[in-house]
């Protein structure tokens, strides 16, 4: 049985959230993780879910046993072309639902890093916080421990075998990374991969 966690981490299966969880495991900190299985026209849901399972299994074998309590939910956008910011709104909703149900949670980690930082960060954070606080009906801290790091910094700091388990592509082609979306370009550049 896992120890009660005071921190919720929204685990996407990508490098940034995996890095944040790996840091917490390294520090021996219990963490509640949650993955939202987004079914949308990007067709990355199955790859992300598989990455989450692989990441959790790897971390359990490498110091995280008993430190991670994981849950997941599903959301199907159907024929609606909802991506990006809408995914963030849905993450905020699920974070709020968990905050409402779990009195131990005092902070929520969202894996955002310096390459994705920009002038809209404060607005995005405020919207995320407001949605989650309203759904959860209480206050909490919103945390971005990787915000000052670039994708290259994060990949260099992580164990290579953990990086290999992550899924970053936003628009996979036939189950493979597209090597053209924003995240693929960042990861490929950081890893010295030519598309």
Secondary structure, DSSP 4 states (H G I P E B T S, - for coil): -PPP-SEEEE--SSHHHHHHHHHHHHTT--EEEEEEEEESTT--HHHHHHHHHHHHHHHIIIIITTTEEEEEEEEE-TT----THHHHHHHHHHHHHHHHH-TT--EEEE---GGG--TTHHHHHHHHHHHHHHHHTS--EEE-TTTTS-HHHHHHHS-HHHHHH----SS-BTTB--S-SHHHHHHHHHHT---
